[in-house]
């Protein structure tokens, strides 16, 4: 199988933060909380995917949902 520099399936460039891939950070910090997982994912890639405002709004949506859940408990 031919390897390319930009592997969009296994290692897409917009999932890399500096020296780390976002998946590694998410698994370490938010492995047990899917809503926080999404917040961190969208915040980490908002500058790299081409629609920064959209990604930040998505992060806010997940964060608002998490806050609502916590306020109910």
PDB file of N, CA, C, O and CB in Angstrom:
ATOM      1  N   UNK A   1       0.829  -1.179   0.000  1.00  0.00           N
ATOM      2  CA  UNK A   1       0.000   0.000   0.000  1.00  0.00           C
ATOM      3  C   UNK A   1       0.879   1.250   0.000  1.00  0.00           C
ATOM      4  O   UNK A   1       1.845   1.334   0.759  1.00  0.00           O
ATOM      5  CB  UNK A   1      -0.947  -0.006   1.208  1.00  0.00           C
ATOM      6  N   UNK A   2       0.552   2.191  -0.830  1.00  0.00           N
ATOM      7  CA  UNK A   2       1.340   3.405  -0.981  1.00  0.00           C
ATOM      8  C   UNK A   2       1.052   4.370   0.168  1.00  0.00           C
ATOM      9  O   UNK A   2      -0.106   4.612   0.508  1.00  0.00           O
ATOM     10  CB  UNK A   2       1.046   4.075  -2.334  1.00  0.00           C
ATOM     11  N   UNK A   3       2.100   4.912   0.756  1.00  0.00           N
ATOM     12  CA  UNK A   3       1.971   5.861   1.852  1.00  0.00           C
ATOM     13  C   UNK A   3       2.134   7.279   1.322  1.00  0.00           C
ATOM     14  O   UNK A   3       2.994   7.536   0.480  1.00  0.00           O
ATOM     15  CB  UNK A   3       3.008   5.569   2.957  1.00  0.00           C
ATOM     16  N   UNK A   4       1.314   8.195   1.812  1.00  0.00           N
ATOM     17  CA  UNK A   4       1.445   9.587   1.395  1.00  0.00           C
ATOM     18  C   UNK A   4       1.677  10.457   2.618  1.00  0.00           C
ATOM     19  O   UNK A   4       1.383  10.053   3.743  1.00  0.00           O
ATOM     20  CB  UNK A   4       0.190  10.057   0.619  1.00  0.00           C
ATOM     21  N   UNK A   5       2.201  11.641   2.396  1.00  0.00           N
ATOM     22  CA  UNK A   5       2.506  12.551   3.485  1.00  0.00           C
ATOM     23  C   UNK A   5       1.232  12.958   4.225  1.00  0.00           C
ATOM     24  O   UNK A   5       1.234  13.000   5.456  1.00  0.00           O
ATOM     25  CB  UNK A   5       3.235  13.788   2.955  1.00  0.00           C
ATOM     26  N   UNK A   6       0.159  13.256   3.521  1.00  0.00           N
ATOM     27  CA  UNK A   6      -1.107  13.636   4.132  1.00  0.00           C
ATOM     28  C   UNK A   6      -2.079  12.464   4.068  1.00  0.00           C
ATOM     29  O   UNK A   6      -2.840  12.331   3.110  1.00  0.00           O
ATOM     30  CB  UNK A   6      -1.703  14.880   3.433  1.00  0.00           C
ATOM     31  N   UNK A   7      -2.049  11.632   5.074  1.00  0.00           N
ATOM     32  CA  UNK A   7      -2.944  10.491   5.167  1.00  0.00           C
ATOM     33  C   UNK A   7      -4.253  10.972   5.776  1.00  0.00           C
ATOM     34  O   UNK A   7      -4.352  11.108   6.996  1.00  0.00           O
ATOM     35  CB  UNK A   7      -2.313   9.335   6.012  1.00  0.00           C
ATOM     36  N   UNK A   8      -5.255  11.232   4.947  1.00  0.00           N
ATOM     37  CA  UNK A   8      -6.508  11.827   5.384  1.00  0.00           C
ATOM     38  C   UNK A   8      -7.383  10.854   6.173  1.00  0.00           C
ATOM     39  O   UNK A   8      -8.365  11.277   6.785  1.00  0.00           O
ATOM     40  CB  UNK A   8      -7.269  12.338   4.191  1.00  0.00           C
ATOM     41  N   UNK A   9      -7.055   9.572   6.175  1.00  0.00           N
ATOM     42  CA  UNK A   9      -7.832   8.603   6.936  1.00  0.00           C
ATOM     43  C   UNK A   9      -7.218   8.384   8.322  1.00  0.00           C
ATOM     44  O   UNK A   9      -7.910   8.511   9.332  1.00  0.00           O
ATOM     45  CB  UNK A   9      -7.920   7.270   6.174  1.00  0.00           C
ATOM     46  N   UNK A  10      -5.948   8.063   8.372  1.00  0.00           N
ATOM     47  CA  UNK A  10      -5.304   7.705   9.628  1.00  0.00           C
ATOM     48  C   UNK A  10      -4.670   8.873  10.380  1.00  0.00           C
ATOM     49  O   UNK A  10      -4.612   8.855  11.609  1.00  0.00           O
ATOM     50  CB  UNK A  10      -4.269   6.687   9.365  1.00  0.00           C
ATOM     51  N   UNK A  11      -4.201   9.876   9.665  1.00  0.00           N
ATOM     52  CA  UNK A  11      -3.512  11.002  10.302  1.00  0.00           C
ATOM     53  C   UNK A  11      -3.791  12.310   9.550  1.00  0.00           C
ATOM     54  O   UNK A  11      -2.863  12.911   9.009  1.00  0.00           O
ATOM     55  CB  UNK A  11      -1.991  10.737  10.361  1.00  0.00           C
ATOM     56  N   UNK A  12      -5.060  12.764   9.507  1.00  0.00           N
ATOM     57  CA  UNK A  12      -5.347  14.002   8.794  1.00  0.00           C
ATOM     58  C   UNK A  12      -4.636  15.191   9.449  1.00  0.00           C
ATOM     59  O   UNK A  12      -4.570  15.269  10.675  1.00  0.00           O
ATOM     60  CB  UNK A  12      -6.860  14.248   8.747  1.00  0.00           C
ATOM     61  N   UNK A  13      -4.114  16.100   8.658  1.00  0.00           N
ATOM     62  CA  UNK A  13      -3.333  17.210   9.217  1.00  0.00           C
ATOM     63  C   UNK A  13      -4.134  18.103  10.166  1.00  0.00           C
ATOM     64  O   UNK A  13      -3.554  18.695  11.076  1.00  0.00           O
ATOM     65  CB  UNK A  13      -2.780  18.050   8.097  1.00  0.00           C
ATOM     66  N   UNK A  14      -5.447  18.214   9.977  1.00  0.00           N
ATOM     67  CA  UNK A  14      -6.226  19.080  10.868  1.00  0.00           C
ATOM     68  C   UNK A  14      -6.491  18.425  12.224  1.00  0.00           C
ATOM     69  O   UNK A  14      -7.125  19.038  13.083  1.00  0.00           O
ATOM     70  CB  UNK A  14      -7.550  19.447  10.210  1.00  0.00           C
ATOM     71  N   UNK A  15      -6.025  17.205  12.432  1.00  0.00           N
ATOM     72  CA  UNK A  15      -6.147  16.547  13.733  1.00  0.00           C
ATOM     73  C   UNK A  15      -4.825  16.544  14.487  1.00  0.00           C
ATOM     74  O   UNK A  15      -4.638  15.751  15.409  1.00  0.00           O
ATOM     75  CB  UNK A  15      -6.645  15.118  13.557  1.00  0.00           C
ATOM     76  N   UNK A  16      -3.923  17.408  14.109  1.00  0.00           N
ATOM     77  CA  UNK A  16      -2.625  17.465  14.772  1.00  0.00           C
ATOM     78  C   UNK A  16      -2.465  18.834  15.426  1.00  0.00           C
ATOM     79  O   UNK A  16      -2.667  19.867  14.788  1.00  0.00           O
ATOM     80  CB  UNK A  16      -1.469  17.191  13.765  1.00  0.00           C
ATOM     81  N   UNK A  17      -2.100  18.829  16.708  1.00  0.00           N
ATOM     82  CA  UNK A  17      -1.845  20.058  17.450  1.00  0.00           C
ATOM     83  C   UNK A  17      -0.365  20.086  17.786  1.00  0.00           C
ATOM     84  O   UNK A  17       0.075  19.381  18.694  1.00  0.00           O
ATOM     85  CB  UNK A  17      -2.728  20.152  18.745  1.00  0.00           C
ATOM     86  N   UNK A  18       0.391  20.868  17.085  1.00  0.00           N
ATOM     87  CA  UNK A  18       1.823  20.900  17.370  1.00  0.00           C
ATOM     88  C   UNK A  18       2.443  19.543  17.166  1.00  0.00           C
ATOM     89  O   UNK A  18       2.427  19.007  16.058  1.00  0.00           O
ATOM     90  CB  UNK A  18       2.079  21.378  18.786  1.00  0.00           C
ATOM     91  N   UNK A  19       2.989  18.984  18.225  1.00  0.00           N
ATOM     92  CA  UNK A  19       3.652  17.686  18.144  1.00  0.00           C
ATOM     93  C   UNK A  19       2.704  16.518  18.380  1.00  0.00           C
ATOM     94  O   UNK A  19       3.104  15.363  18.232  1.00  0.00           O
ATOM     95  CB  UNK A  19       4.774  17.626  19.138  1.00  0.00           C
ATOM     96  N   UNK A  20       1.450  16.798  18.746  1.00  0.00           N
ATOM     97  CA  UNK A  20       0.536  15.743  19.167  1.00  0.00           C
ATOM     98  C   UNK A  20      -0.659  15.625  18.242  1.00  0.00           C
ATOM     99  O   UNK A  20      -1.120  16.614  17.672  1.00  0.00           O
ATOM    100  CB  UNK A  20       0.065  15.993  20.577  1.00  0.00           C
ATOM    101  N   UNK A  21      -1.154  14.411  18.099  1.00  0.00           N
ATOM    102  CA  UNK A  21      -2.413  14.218  17.402  1.00  0.00           C
ATOM    103  C   UNK A  21      -3.535  14.391  18.417  1.00  0.00           C
ATOM    104  O   UNK A  21      -3.423  13.963  19.566  1.00  0.00           O
ATOM    105  CB  UNK A  21      -2.476  12.814  16.709  1.00  0.00           C
ATOM    106  N   UNK A  22      -4.599  15.012  17.983  1.00  0.00           N
ATOM    107  CA  UNK A  22      -5.722  15.303  18.864  1.00  0.00           C
ATOM    108  C   UNK A  22      -6.263  14.036  19.523  1.00  0.00           C
ATOM    109  O   UNK A  22      -6.632  14.064  20.697  1.00  0.00           O
ATOM    110  CB  UNK A  22      -6.829  16.000  18.086  1.00  0.00           C
ATOM    111  N   UNK A  23      -6.314  12.948  18.799  1.00  0.00           N
ATOM    112  CA  UNK A  23      -6.850  11.706  19.353  1.00  0.00           C
ATOM    113  C   UNK A  23      -6.094  11.285  20.612  1.00  0.00           C
ATOM    114  O   UNK A  23      -6.698  10.784  21.560  1.00  0.00           O
ATOM    115  CB  UNK A  23      -6.787  10.591  18.307  1.00  0.00           C
ATOM    116  N   UNK A  24      -4.784  11.485  20.624  1.00  0.00           N
ATOM    117  CA  UNK A  24      -3.983  11.112  21.795  1.00  0.00           C
ATOM    118  C   UNK A  24      -4.336  11.989  22.998  1.00  0.00           C
ATOM    119  O   UNK A  24      -4.417  11.502  24.125  1.00  0.00           O
ATOM    120  CB  UNK A  24      -2.478  11.228  21.478  1.00  0.00           C
ATOM    121  N   UNK A  25      -4.541  13.259  22.755  1.00  0.00           N
ATOM    122  CA  UNK A  25      -4.908  14.188  23.828  1.00  0.00           C
ATOM    123  C   UNK A  25      -6.313  13.866  24.348  1.00  0.00           C
ATOM    124  O   UNK A  25      -6.544  13.841  25.557  1.00  0.00           O
ATOM    125  CB  UNK A  25      -4.840  15.657  23.328  1.00  0.00           C
ATOM    126  N   UNK A  26      -7.238  13.623  23.430  1.00  0.00           N
ATOM    127  CA  UNK A  26      -8.612  13.321  23.823  1.00  0.00           C
ATOM    128  C   UNK A  26      -8.696  12.040  24.637  1.00  0.00           C
ATOM    129  O   UNK A  26      -9.401  11.980  25.644  1.00  0.00           O
ATOM    130  CB  UNK A  26      -9.496  13.209  22.595  1.00  0.00           C
ATOM    131  N   UNK A  27      -7.983  11.028  24.203  1.00  0.00           N
ATOM    132  CA  UNK A  27      -8.007   9.769  24.943  1.00  0.00           C
ATOM    133  C   UNK A  27      -7.447   9.940  26.351  1.00  0.00           C
ATOM    134  O   UNK A  27      -7.887   9.267  27.283  1.00  0.00           O
ATOM    135  CB  UNK A  27      -7.215   8.700  24.193  1.00  0.00           C
ATOM    136  N   UNK A  28      -6.494  10.824  26.503  1.00  0.00           N
ATOM    137  CA  UNK A  28      -5.882  11.051  27.804  1.00  0.00           C
ATOM    138  C   UNK A  28      -6.754  11.931  28.705  1.00  0.00           C
ATOM    139  O   UNK A  28      -6.900  11.641  29.893  1.00  0.00           O
ATOM    140  CB  UNK A  28      -4.516  11.687  27.627  1.00  0.00           C
ATOM    141  N   UNK A  29      -7.332  13.001  28.154  1.00  0.00           N
ATOM    142  CA  UNK A  29      -8.044  13.988  28.963  1.00  0.00           C
ATOM    143  C   UNK A  29      -9.545  13.766  29.082  1.00  0.00           C
ATOM    144  O   UNK A  29     -10.134  14.103  30.109  1.00  0.00           O
ATOM    145  CB  UNK A  29      -7.810  15.327  28.403  1.00  0.00           C
ATOM    146  N   UNK A  30     -10.168  13.213  28.065  1.00  0.00           N
ATOM    147  CA  UNK A  30     -11.633  13.159  28.050  1.00  0.00           C
ATOM    148  C   UNK A  30     -12.162  11.788  27.670  1.00  0.00           C
ATOM    149  O   UNK A  30     -13.244  11.680  27.093  1.00  0.00           O
ATOM    150  CB  UNK A  30     -12.179  14.188  27.093  1.00  0.00           C
ATOM    151  N   UNK A  31     -11.422  10.754  27.982  1.00  0.00           N
ATOM    152  CA  UNK A  31     -11.800   9.400  27.559  1.00  0.00           C
ATOM    153  C   UNK A  31     -13.158   8.963  28.088  1.00  0.00           C
ATOM    154  O   UNK A  31     -13.792   8.092  27.493  1.00  0.00           O
ATOM    155  CB  UNK A  31     -10.755   8.417  28.009  1.00  0.00           C
ATOM    156  N   UNK A  32     -13.618   9.543  29.187  1.00  0.00           N
ATOM    157  CA  UNK A  32     -14.873   9.099  29.787  1.00  0.00           C
ATOM    158  C   UNK A  32     -16.009  10.116  29.651  1.00  0.00           C
ATOM    159  O   UNK A  32     -17.054   9.956  30.282  1.00  0.00           O
ATOM    160  CB  UNK A  32     -14.651   8.793  31.241  1.00  0.00           C
ATOM    161  N   UNK A  33     -15.822  11.148  28.846  1.00  0.00           N
ATOM    162  CA  UNK A  33     -16.845  12.189  28.717  1.00  0.00           C
ATOM    163  C   UNK A  33     -16.996  12.607  27.255  1.00  0.00           C
ATOM    164  O   UNK A  33     -16.236  13.446  26.771  1.00  0.00           O
ATOM    165  CB  UNK A  33     -16.489  13.415  29.592  1.00  0.00           C
ATOM    166  N   UNK A  34     -17.969  12.029  26.548  1.00  0.00           N
ATOM    167  CA  UNK A  34     -18.097  12.299  25.113  1.00  0.00           C
ATOM    168  C   UNK A  34     -18.379  13.766  24.767  1.00  0.00           C
ATOM    169  O   UNK A  34     -17.965  14.234  23.706  1.00  0.00           O
ATOM    170  CB  UNK A  34     -19.190  11.449  24.551  1.00  0.00           C
ATOM    171  N   UNK A  35     -19.067  14.488  25.633  1.00  0.00           N
ATOM    172  CA  UNK A  35     -19.339  15.900  25.321  1.00  0.00           C
ATOM    173  C   UNK A  35     -18.072  16.738  25.426  1.00  0.00           C
ATOM    174  O   UNK A  35     -17.816  17.579  24.565  1.00  0.00           O
ATOM    175  CB  UNK A  35     -20.418  16.462  26.262  1.00  0.00           C
ATOM    176  N   UNK A  36     -17.287  16.522  26.457  1.00  0.00           N
ATOM    177  CA  UNK A  36     -16.023  17.249  26.592  1.00  0.00           C
ATOM    178  C   UNK A  36     -15.067  16.822  25.489  1.00  0.00           C
ATOM    179  O   UNK A  36     -14.286  17.635  24.994  1.00  0.00           O
ATOM    180  CB  UNK A  36     -15.389  17.005  27.983  1.00  0.00           C
ATOM    181  N   UNK A  37     -15.122  15.574  25.110  1.00  0.00           N
ATOM    182  CA  UNK A  37     -14.323  15.066  23.982  1.00  0.00           C
ATOM    183  C   UNK A  37     -14.582  15.939  22.753  1.00  0.00           C
ATOM    184  O   UNK A  37     -13.644  16.384  22.092  1.00  0.00           O
ATOM    185  CB  UNK A  37     -14.668  13.564  23.675  1.00  0.00           C
ATOM    186  N   UNK A  38     -15.860  16.179  22.453  1.00  0.00           N
ATOM    187  CA  UNK A  38     -16.226  16.966  21.274  1.00  0.00           C
ATOM    188  C   UNK A  38     -15.772  18.418  21.414  1.00  0.00           C
ATOM    189  O   UNK A  38     -15.276  19.005  20.453  1.00  0.00           O
ATOM    190  CB  UNK A  38     -17.740  16.911  21.045  1.00  0.00           C
ATOM    191  N   UNK A  39     -15.934  18.995  22.591  1.00  0.00           N
ATOM    192  CA  UNK A  39     -15.493  20.376  22.824  1.00  0.00           C
ATOM    193  C   UNK A  39     -14.006  20.500  22.518  1.00  0.00           C
ATOM    194  O   UNK A  39     -13.585  21.397  21.787  1.00  0.00           O
ATOM    195  CB  UNK A  39     -15.783  20.814  24.287  1.00  0.00           C
ATOM    196  N   UNK A  40     -13.224  19.600  23.079  1.00  0.00           N
ATOM    197  CA  UNK A  40     -11.773  19.655  22.867  1.00  0.00           C
ATOM    198  C   UNK A  40     -11.408  19.409  21.413  1.00  0.00           C
ATOM    199  O   UNK A  40     -10.499  20.045  20.880  1.00  0.00           O
ATOM    200  CB  UNK A  40     -11.070  18.635  23.753  1.00  0.00           C
ATOM    201  N   UNK A  41     -12.109  18.494  20.778  1.00  0.00           N
ATOM    202  CA  UNK A  41     -11.829  18.187  19.370  1.00  0.00           C
ATOM    203  C   UNK A  41     -12.035  19.426  18.501  1.00  0.00           C
ATOM    204  O   UNK A  41     -11.161  19.795  17.716  1.00  0.00           O
ATOM    205  CB  UNK A  41     -12.731  17.033  18.877  1.00  0.00           C
ATOM    206  N   UNK A  42     -13.190  20.060  18.645  1.00  0.00           N
ATOM    207  CA  UNK A  42     -13.476  21.222  17.797  1.00  0.00           C
ATOM    208  C   UNK A  42     -12.577  22.413  18.128  1.00  0.00           C
ATOM    209  O   UNK A  42     -12.173  23.151  17.230  1.00  0.00           O
ATOM    210  CB  UNK A  42     -14.937  21.627  17.945  1.00  0.00           C
ATOM    211  N   UNK A  43     -12.267  22.602  19.398  1.00  0.00           N
ATOM    212  CA  UNK A  43     -11.373  23.702  19.771  1.00  0.00           C
ATOM    213  C   UNK A  43      -9.958  23.486  19.243  1.00  0.00           C
ATOM    214  O   UNK A  43      -9.279  24.437  18.855  1.00  0.00           O
ATOM    215  CB  UNK A  43     -11.339  23.861  21.287  1.00  0.00           C
ATOM    216  N   UNK A  44      -9.528  22.253  19.233  1.00  0.00           N
ATOM    217  CA  UNK A  44      -8.153  21.985  18.809  1.00  0.00           C
ATOM    218  C   UNK A  44      -7.955  22.119  17.308  1.00  0.00           C
ATOM    219  O   UNK A  44      -6.837  22.382  16.865  1.00  0.00           O
ATOM    220  CB  UNK A  44      -7.746  20.607  19.242  1.00  0.00           C
ATOM    221  N   UNK A  45      -8.987  21.951  16.523  1.00  0.00           N
ATOM    222  CA  UNK A  45      -8.794  21.972  15.071  1.00  0.00           C
ATOM    223  C   UNK A  45      -9.420  23.182  14.376  1.00  0.00           C
ATOM    224  O   UNK A  45      -9.363  23.274  13.150  1.00  0.00           O
ATOM    225  CB  UNK A  45      -9.361  20.723  14.479  1.00  0.00           C
ATOM    226  N   UNK A  46     -10.012  24.103  15.122  1.00  0.00           N
ATOM    227  CA  UNK A  46     -10.764  25.181  14.491  1.00  0.00           C
ATOM    228  C   UNK A  46      -9.936  26.033  13.529  1.00  0.00           C
ATOM    229  O   UNK A  46     -10.493  26.588  12.582  1.00  0.00           O
ATOM    230  CB  UNK A  46     -11.347  26.059  15.546  1.00  0.00           C
ATOM    231  N   UNK A  47      -8.658  26.151  13.737  1.00  0.00           N
ATOM    232  CA  UNK A  47      -7.807  26.956  12.846  1.00  0.00           C
ATOM    233  C   UNK A  47      -7.354  26.188  11.611  1.00  0.00           C
ATOM    234  O   UNK A  47      -6.836  26.788  10.669  1.00  0.00           O
ATOM    235  CB  UNK A  47      -6.589  27.452  13.601  1.00  0.00           C
ATOM    236  N   UNK A  48      -7.538  24.889  11.601  1.00  0.00           N
ATOM    237  CA  UNK A  48      -6.893  24.068  10.580  1.00  0.00           C
ATOM    238  C   UNK A  48      -7.826  23.444   9.553  1.00  0.00           C
ATOM    239  O   UNK A  48      -7.349  22.884   8.565  1.00  0.00           O
ATOM    240  CB  UNK A  48      -6.144  22.998  11.237  1.00  0.00           C
ATOM    241  N   UNK A  49      -9.120  23.521   9.747  1.00  0.00           N
ATOM    242  CA  UNK A  49     -10.033  22.777   8.889  1.00  0.00           C
ATOM    243  C   UNK A  49     -10.704  23.641   7.822  1.00  0.00           C
ATOM    244  O   UNK A  49     -11.323  23.114   6.898  1.00  0.00           O
ATOM    245  CB  UNK A  49     -11.083  22.118   9.729  1.00  0.00           C
ATOM    246  N   UNK A  50     -10.587  24.951   7.943  1.00  0.00           N
ATOM    247  CA  UNK A  50     -11.137  25.817   6.908  1.00  0.00           C
ATOM    248  C   UNK A  50     -12.389  26.578   7.289  1.00  0.00           C
ATOM    249  O   UNK A  50     -12.779  27.507   6.581  1.00  0.00           O
ATOM    250  CB  UNK A  50     -11.424  25.020   5.726  1.00  0.00           C
ATOM    251  N   UNK A  51     -13.035  26.209   8.394  1.00  0.00           N
ATOM    252  CA  UNK A  51     -14.239  26.911   8.843  1.00  0.00           C
ATOM    253  C   UNK A  51     -14.125  27.160  10.344  1.00  0.00           C
ATOM    254  O   UNK A  51     -14.823  26.526  11.135  1.00  0.00           O
ATOM    255  CB  UNK A  51     -15.534  26.091   8.509  1.00  0.00           C
ATOM    256  N   UNK A  52     -13.244  28.085  10.739  1.00  0.00           N
ATOM    257  CA  UNK A  52     -12.967  28.258  12.162  1.00  0.00           C
ATOM    258  C   UNK A  52     -14.195  28.659  12.988  1.00  0.00           C
ATOM    259  O   UNK A  52     -14.408  28.118  14.073  1.00  0.00           O
ATOM    260  CB  UNK A  52     -11.897  29.291  12.335  1.00  0.00           C
ATOM    261  N   UNK A  53     -14.986  29.581  12.498  1.00  0.00           N
ATOM    262  CA  UNK A  53     -16.145  30.012  13.264  1.00  0.00           C
ATOM    263  C   UNK A  53     -17.145  28.867  13.447  1.00  0.00           C
ATOM    264  O   UNK A  53     -17.727  28.709  14.520  1.00  0.00           O
ATOM    265  CB  UNK A  53     -16.821  31.198  12.577  1.00  0.00           C
ATOM    266  N   UNK A  54     -17.336  28.083  12.404  1.00  0.00           N
ATOM    267  CA  UNK A  54     -18.250  26.939  12.491  1.00  0.00           C
ATOM    268  C   UNK A  54     -17.776  25.930  13.532  1.00  0.00           C
ATOM    269  O   UNK A  54     -18.579  25.425  14.316  1.00  0.00           O
ATOM    270  CB  UNK A  54     -18.383  26.257  11.123  1.00  0.00           C
ATOM    271  N   UNK A  55     -16.490  25.637  13.544  1.00  0.00           N
ATOM    272  CA  UNK A  55     -15.972  24.684  14.526  1.00  0.00           C
ATOM    273  C   UNK A  55     -16.087  25.222  15.944  1.00  0.00           C
ATOM    274  O   UNK A  55     -16.380  24.456  16.862  1.00  0.00           O
ATOM    275  CB  UNK A  55     -14.520  24.345  14.219  1.00  0.00           C
ATOM    276  N   UNK A  56     -15.865  26.518  16.150  1.00  0.00           N
ATOM    277  CA  UNK A  56     -16.020  27.089  17.484  1.00  0.00           C
ATOM    278  C   UNK A  56     -17.481  27.072  17.935  1.00  0.00           C
ATOM    279  O   UNK A  56     -17.766  26.870  19.116  1.00  0.00           O
ATOM    280  CB  UNK A  56     -15.481  28.516  17.511  1.00  0.00           C
ATOM    281  N   UNK A  57     -18.396  27.283  17.006  1.00  0.00           N
ATOM    282  CA  UNK A  57     -19.825  27.204  17.344  1.00  0.00           C
ATOM    283  C   UNK A  57     -20.220  25.773  17.706  1.00  0.00           C
ATOM    284  O   UNK A  57     -21.042  25.557  18.597  1.00  0.00           O
ATOM    285  CB  UNK A  57     -20.689  27.711  16.166  1.00  0.00           C
ATOM    286  N   UNK A  58     -19.638  24.805  17.017  1.00  0.00           N
ATOM    287  CA  UNK A  58     -19.902  23.407  17.355  1.00  0.00           C
ATOM    288  C   UNK A  58     -19.372  23.100  18.752  1.00  0.00           C
ATOM    289  O   UNK A  58     -20.039  22.419  19.532  1.00  0.00           O
ATOM    290  CB  UNK A  58     -19.260  22.460  16.313  1.00  0.00           C
ATOM    291  N   UNK A  59     -18.186  23.593  19.071  1.00  0.00           N
ATOM    292  CA  UNK A  59     -17.623  23.394  20.407  1.00  0.00           C
ATOM    293  C   UNK A  59     -18.539  24.011  21.459  1.00  0.00           C
ATOM    294  O   UNK A  59     -18.783  23.411  22.505  1.00  0.00           O
ATOM    295  CB  UNK A  59     -16.205  24.005  20.501  1.00  0.00           C
ATOM    296  N   UNK A  60     -19.040  25.201  21.180  1.00  0.00           N
ATOM    297  CA  UNK A  60     -19.947  25.874  22.120  1.00  0.00           C
ATOM    298  C   UNK A  60     -21.225  25.057  22.314  1.00  0.00           C
ATOM    299  O   UNK A  60     -21.727  24.949  23.433  1.00  0.00           O
ATOM    300  CB  UNK A  60     -20.294  27.296  21.617  1.00  0.00           C
ATOM    301  N   UNK A  61     -21.754  24.481  21.229  1.00  0.00           N
ATOM    302  CA  UNK A  61     -22.974  23.680  21.320  1.00  0.00           C
ATOM    303  C   UNK A  61     -22.781  22.513  22.292  1.00  0.00           C
ATOM    304  O   UNK A  61     -23.625  22.265  23.153  1.00  0.00           O
ATOM    305  CB  UNK A  61     -23.381  23.154  19.928  1.00  0.00           C
ATOM    306  N   UNK A  62     -21.659  21.802  22.144  1.00  0.00           N
ATOM    307  CA  UNK A  62     -21.374  20.677  23.032  1.00  0.00           C
ATOM    308  C   UNK A  62     -21.126  21.142  24.465  1.00  0.00           C
ATOM    309  O   UNK A  62     -21.555  20.484  25.413  1.00  0.00           O
ATOM    310  CB  UNK A  62     -20.167  19.896  22.523  1.00  0.00           C
ATOM    311  N   UNK A  63     -20.441  22.266  24.626  1.00  0.00           N
ATOM    312  CA  UNK A  63     -20.192  22.782  25.960  1.00  0.00           C
ATOM    313  C   UNK A  63     -21.497  23.214  26.633  1.00  0.00           C
ATOM    314  O   UNK A  63     -21.704  22.934  27.814  1.00  0.00           O
ATOM    315  CB  UNK A  63     -19.211  23.955  25.898  1.00  0.00           C
ATOM    316  N   UNK A  64     -22.367  23.884  25.902  1.00  0.00           N
ATOM    317  CA  UNK A  64     -23.675  24.263  26.450  1.00  0.00           C
ATOM    318  C   UNK A  64     -24.477  23.041  26.867  1.00  0.00           C
ATOM    319  O   UNK A  64     -25.153  23.062  27.896  1.00  0.00           O
ATOM    320  CB  UNK A  64     -24.467  25.076  25.428  1.00  0.00           C
ATOM    321  N   UNK A  65     -24.408  21.998  26.091  1.00  0.00           N
ATOM    322  CA  UNK A  65     -25.126  20.757  26.434  1.00  0.00           C
ATOM    323  C   UNK A  65     -24.566  20.158  27.722  1.00  0.00           C
ATOM    324  O   UNK A  65     -25.327  19.705  28.577  1.00  0.00           O
ATOM    325  CB  UNK A  65     -25.025  19.726  25.276  1.00  0.00           C
ATOM    326  N   UNK A  66     -23.238  20.152  27.863  1.00  0.00           N
ATOM    327  CA  UNK A  66     -22.614  19.636  29.080  1.00  0.00           C
ATOM    328  C   UNK A  66     -23.024  20.485  30.286  1.00  0.00           C
ATOM    329  O   UNK A  66     -23.354  19.944  31.341  1.00  0.00           O
ATOM    330  CB  UNK A  66     -21.072  19.612  28.932  1.00  0.00           C
ATOM    331  N   UNK A  67     -23.004  21.780  30.139  1.00  0.00           N
ATOM    332  CA  UNK A  67     -23.392  22.679  31.229  1.00  0.00           C
ATOM    333  C   UNK A  67     -24.838  22.423  31.627  1.00  0.00           C
ATOM    334  O   UNK A  67     -25.150  22.369  32.817  1.00  0.00           O
ATOM    335  CB  UNK A  67     -23.200  24.157  30.818  1.00  0.00           C
ATOM    336  N   UNK A  68     -25.724  22.266  30.649  1.00  0.00           N
ATOM    337  CA  UNK A  68     -27.133  21.978  30.947  1.00  0.00           C
ATOM    338  C   UNK A  68     -27.285  20.687  31.731  1.00  0.00           C
ATOM    339  O   UNK A  68     -28.063  20.615  32.681  1.00  0.00           O
ATOM    340  CB  UNK A  68     -27.943  21.896  29.657  1.00  0.00           C
ATOM    341  N   UNK A  69     -26.545  19.679  31.332  1.00  0.00           N
ATOM    342  CA  UNK A  69     -26.596  18.400  32.057  1.00  0.00           C
ATOM    343  C   UNK A  69     -26.145  18.575  33.507  1.00  0.00           C
ATOM    344  O   UNK A  69     -26.762  18.038  34.426  1.00  0.00           O
ATOM    345  CB  UNK A  69     -25.714  17.344  31.353  1.00  0.00           C
ATOM    346  N   UNK A  70     -25.085  19.316  33.697  1.00  0.00           N
ATOM    347  CA  UNK A  70     -24.547  19.503  35.046  1.00  0.00           C
ATOM    348  C   UNK A  70     -25.490  20.341  35.908  1.00  0.00           C
ATOM    349  O   UNK A  70     -25.588  20.119  37.115  1.00  0.00           O
ATOM    350  CB  UNK A  70     -23.166  20.167  34.982  1.00  0.00           C
ATOM    351  N   UNK A  71     -26.175  21.287  35.304  1.00  0.00           N
ATOM    352  CA  UNK A  71     -27.103  22.124  36.064  1.00  0.00           C
ATOM    353  C   UNK A  71     -28.321  21.328  36.533  1.00  0.00           C
ATOM    354  O   UNK A  71     -28.952  21.694  37.524  1.00  0.00           O
ATOM    355  CB  UNK A  71     -27.554  23.315  35.218  1.00  0.00           C
ATOM    356  N   UNK A  72     -28.651  20.261  35.843  1.00  0.00           N
ATOM    357  CA  UNK A  72     -29.807  19.428  36.202  1.00  0.00           C
ATOM    358  C   UNK A  72     -29.495  18.486  37.363  1.00  0.00           C
ATOM    359  O   UNK A  72     -30.411  17.967  38.002  1.00  0.00           O
ATOM    360  CB  UNK A  72     -30.267  18.617  34.992  1.00  0.00           C
ATOM    361  N   UNK A  73     -28.223  18.263  37.637  1.00  0.00           N
ATOM    362  CA  UNK A  73     -27.867  17.315  38.701  1.00  0.00           C
ATOM    363  C   UNK A  73     -27.700  18.004  40.031  1.00  0.00           C
ATOM    364  O   UNK A  73     -27.401  17.352  41.031  1.00  0.00           O
ATOM    365  CB  UNK A  73     -26.593  16.576  38.351  1.00  0.00           C
TER     366      UNK A  73
END
